[in-house]
Amino acid sequence: MTKPKFSDLLNVIERRARYDYVTPVDGLKVGRTDVPSEVGHSIYQPSFGLVARGVKELMVGENPFRYAAGESLLCAVDVPVTSQVTEASPSAPYLAIHLEIDPAVVADLLREQSGYRPKAPDNLVAGKYTLDPELFDPLMRLVSLLERPQDIPVMAPLIKREIVWRLLHTEHGPLLSQLAFANGNAARIGRATAWIRDNYAEALSIPDLAAQANMSVPSFYRHFKAVTSMSPVQFQKRVRLQEARRGLSGSSTISAVAYDVGYESLSQFNRDYRRLFNLTPSDDAATLRATLRRDLGHNRQSTSA
């Protein structure tokens, strides 16, 4: 049987990519962009990504990456990301996959490999390499499930597990394995950032987070900033503003969104929002809703084509 080539994977991705990146497979995004984008801000969870065509430039924490066709990026903890698609056109759209990784699956697979414990430098949070050819086939099968939705509940978890297995045996392996090493500094901070992401509207207690990480407060603060390039309070603010931006793309009012994400002062919310996104919440909400309508129209055209 002939092994698939990268061009085969590219064709499968192009056939199923959507402008809104949404798929029915849990944790999987498959997207396209026809023009270079504005600078965007987000929080990446532990995840694997691939650029199939075009170029995206990112700052992952304080680490810059130029992320081009055929290259894969792995993030090992929740980390703030600033990104911009810099090469895309209607005739050659930017195409990409983003797949969230479950740390429990990584730990389970490493337990099955007695003695296999690759270790990355502590506090390293992201790495970029040329995509290993062993991943072409499982990625093609995962994306192809979008054409067979009845297979997704059974097949998607198995294929995602296979992808993690393959990643552990590529250059991404040492970084990916950090997700399973509970006592490493990056893993401890990863648990703290995950807690903040899941409880972003709650009041933040640095001593409580340090205790959860089994660190002193000074050590926790130092390692948190080394991993994320932010203080815990700054990280929480970034998560809150990202969630607020998601809320503003719907029908909620600005004040409702601000209070929902944990702000007690609407004026402070407006100042922080404008500082991060360079737009007022009301102006950004109008832009987001127009973009959403445009993308829905593009997706309907792509589906019917």
C-alpha positions in Angstrom: 0.0 0.0 0.0 1.4 3.4 -1.0 2.0 5.7 1.9 0.2 9.1 1.7 2.2 12.2 0.8 1.8 15.6 2.3 -0.1 16.7 -0.8 -2.7 14.1 0.0 -3.1 15.5 3.5 -3.3 19.0 2.1 -6.1 18.0 -0.3 -8.2 16.4 2.5 -7.7 19.5 4.7 -8.7 21.9 1.9 -11.8 19.9 1.2 -13.1 20.2 4.8 -11.6 23.5 6.0 -14.1 26.1 7.2 -13.7 29.9 7.6 -14.9 29.6 11.3 -12.6 26.5 11.9 -15.6 24.7 13.6 -15.9 20.9 13.3 -18.1 18.3 15.0 -15.0 16.4 16.3 -14.3 17.4 19.9 -11.1 19.4 20.2 -10.5 19.6 16.4 -10.4 22.8 14.3 -9.9 22.7 10.5 -9.8 26.2 9.0 -9.0 28.4 6.1 -8.3 32.1 5.6 -8.3 33.8 2.2 -6.5 37.0 3.2 -3.8 38.0 5.7 -5.3 38.5 9.1 -5.2 41.2 11.8 -3.1 40.4 14.9 -5.1 38.1 17.2 -4.8 37.3 20.9 -5.8 33.9 22.3 -5.0 31.3 25.0 -3.7 28.0 23.6 -4.5 24.9 25.6 -2.2 21.9 25.3 -2.5 21.2 21.6 -1.0 20.2 18.3 -1.2 22.3 15.2 -0.3 22.1 11.6 -0.1 24.6 8.8 -1.0 23.0 5.5 -0.6 26.1 3.4 0.4 29.7 4.0 2.2 31.3 6.9 1.3 32.3 10.4 3.6 34.3 12.7 3.1 33.8 16.5 4.4 34.8 19.9 3.8 31.9 22.3 4.5 33.5 25.6 7.8 35.2 24.8 8.9 32.8 22.1 8.5 33.9 18.4 7.6 31.4 15.7 7.3 31.6 12.0 4.9 28.8 11.3 4.8 27.8 7.6 3.3 25.0 5.4 4.4 21.5 6.5 5.4 22.6 10.0 3.8 21.5 13.2 3.6 23.3 16.5 3.0 21.7 19.9 2.0 23.6 23.1 2.4 21.8 26.4 0.5 24.2 28.7 -2.1 26.9 28.6 -0.2 29.8 27.3 -1.0 33.3 25.8 -0.5 33.5 22.1 -0.4 36.5 19.7 -0.8 35.4 16.1 -1.2 36.8 12.6 -1.7 35.0 9.3 0.8 36.7 7.0 0.5 34.7 3.7 -3.0 33.8 2.3 -5.0 34.6 -0.8 -8.2 33.4 -2.4 -6.3 31.3 -4.9 -4.0 29.9 -2.2 -5.8 30.2 1.2 -4.1 29.6 4.5 -5.1 26.1 5.7 -4.5 24.7 9.2 -5.4 22.1 11.8 -5.6 22.6 15.5 -6.1 19.6 17.8 -6.4 19.8 21.6 -4.5 17.2 23.5 -5.8 15.4 26.7 -2.9 15.1 29.2 -4.6 11.9 30.6 -4.1 10.3 27.2 -0.4 11.2 27.2 0.0 9.8 30.7 -1.8 6.6 29.8 0.3 6.0 26.7 3.6 6.7 28.6 2.5 4.2 31.3 2.1 1.6 28.5 5.8 2.3 27.5 7.6 1.2 30.6 10.9 3.1 30.8 10.2 5.5 28.0 10.3 9.0 29.6 11.7 11.6 27.2 12.3 14.9 29.0 12.3 18.4 27.7 14.1 21.4 29.2 12.0 22.7 32.2 9.7 25.7 31.5 9.8 25.0 27.7 6.2 25.5 26.6 6.1 25.2 22.8 8.1 23.6 19.9 7.9 23.7 16.1 9.2 21.0 13.7 8.6 19.8 10.2 5.6 17.4 10.3 6.7 13.8 10.7 5.4 11.7 7.7 4.1 9.1 10.1 1.3 11.6 11.0 0.1 12.1 7.5 -2.2 9.0 7.5 -3.9 9.4 11.0 -4.4 13.1 10.4 -6.0 12.4 7.0 -8.3 9.8 8.6 -9.3 12.2 11.4 -10.2 15.0 9.0 -11.9 12.6 6.7 -14.3 11.7 9.5 -16.0 15.1 8.9 -17.4 13.4 5.7 -18.7 10.5 7.8 -20.3 12.1 10.9 -21.8 8.7 12.0 -18.3 7.4 12.5 -17.1 10.3 14.7 -18.2 9.1 18.2 -16.4 5.7 17.8 -13.5 6.5 15.5 -12.4 10.0 16.6 -11.1 9.1 20.1 -9.2 6.1 18.7 -7.5 8.2 15.9 -6.7 11.1 18.3 -5.1 8.6 20.6 -3.0 7.3 17.7 -2.0 10.8 16.8 -0.7 11.4 20.4 1.2 8.0 20.2 2.8 9.1 16.9 3.7 12.5 18.4 5.4 10.9 21.4 7.8 9.3 18.9 8.6 12.4 16.9 10.7 15.5 17.8 7.7 16.7 19.7 7.9 13.7 22.1 10.1 15.3 24.9 7.8 18.4 25.1 4.6 16.4 24.9 5.7 14.1 27.6 5.7 17.0 30.1 2.0 16.7 30.2 2.4 13.4 32.0 5.1 14.4 34.5 3.1 15.8 37.3 6.0 17.0 39.4 7.7 19.1 36.7 7.5 22.9 37.0 5.8 23.3 33.6 3.2 20.7 34.5 2.5 22.3 37.9 2.1 25.7 36.3 0.0 24.0 33.6 -2.4 22.9 36.3 -2.6 26.4 37.6 -3.3 28.0 34.2 -5.9 25.3 33.5 -7.6 26.2 36.8 -7.6 29.9 35.9 -9.0 29.2 32.5 -11.8 27.1 33.9 -12.6 29.6 36.8 -11.7 32.9 35.1 -14.6 34.8 36.7 -13.6 33.8 40.3 -11.4 35.9 42.6 -7.8 34.9 42.3 -5.8 33.7 45.3 -2.1 33.4 44.6 -1.4 31.5 47.9 -4.1 29.0 47.0 -2.7 28.4 43.5 0.8 28.1 44.9 -0.4 25.5 47.4 -2.1 23.5 44.6 1.2 23.6 42.7 3.1 22.5 45.9 5.3 25.6 45.6 6.1 28.6 47.8 4.5 31.8 46.6 7.8 33.4 45.4 8.7 30.2 43.5 5.2 29.8 42.0 5.2 33.4 40.9 8.7 33.1 39.3 7.9 29.8 37.5 4.5 31.1 36.4 6.0 34.1 34.7 8.8 31.9 33.1 6.2 29.6 31.5 3.5 32.1 30.5 5.5 35.4 30.3 2.7 36.9 32.5 1.9 37.2 36.2 -1.1 35.1 37.3 -3.3 38.3 37.5 -2.2 39.3 34.0 -3.0 35.8 32.7 -6.4 35.8 34.3 -7.1 39.2 32.7 -6.1 37.9 29.3 -8.5 34.9 29.7 -11.3 37.1 30.9 -10.9 39.4 27.9 -10.7 36.5 25.5 -13.9 35.1 26.9 -15.5 38.5 26.8 -14.6 38.8 23.1 -16.3 35.5 22.4 -19.4 36.7 24.2 -19.5 39.9 22.3 -19.8 38.0 19.0 -23.3 36.9 20.1 -26.2 39.0 21.3 -25.2 39.8 24.9 -24.8 43.4 26.0 -21.4 44.8 26.8 -22.2 45.2 30.5 -23.6 41.7 30.8 -20.4 40.3 29.2 -18.1 42.3 31.4 -19.8 41.1 34.6 -20.1 37.5 33.4 -16.3 37.3 33.0 -15.6 38.7 36.4 -15.3 42.5 36.0 -16.9 44.6 38.7 -16.2 47.9 36.9 -17.5 48.5 33.4 -15.1 51.4 32.9 -12.1 49.2 33.9 -13.4 46.5 31.5 -13.6 49.1 28.6 -10.0 50.3 29.3 -8.5 46.8 29.5 -10.4 45.6 26.4 -9.2 48.6 24.3 -5.7 48.2 25.5 -5.6 44.5 24.4 -7.6 44.6 21.2 -7.1 48.3 20.1 -10.9 48.7 19.8 -13.7 49.6 22.1 -16.0 46.7 23.0 -18.8 48.2 21.1 -16.8 48.7 17.9 -15.2 45.2 18.2 -18.7 43.6 18.8 -19.9 45.2 15.5 -16.8 43.9 13.6 -17.1 40.4 15.2 -20.7 40.0 14.3 -20.1 41.2 10.7 -17.3 38.7 10.4 -19.4 35.9 11.8 -22.2 36.6 9.2 -19.6 36.7 6.4 -18.0 33.4 7.5 -21.3 31.7 7.8 -22.0 32.8 4.2 -18.7 31.5 3.0 -19.2 28.2 4.8 -22.6 27.7 3.2 -21.1 28.4 -0.2 -18.3 26.0 0.4 -20.7 23.3 1.6 -22.9 23.7 -1.5 -20.0 23.8 -3.9 
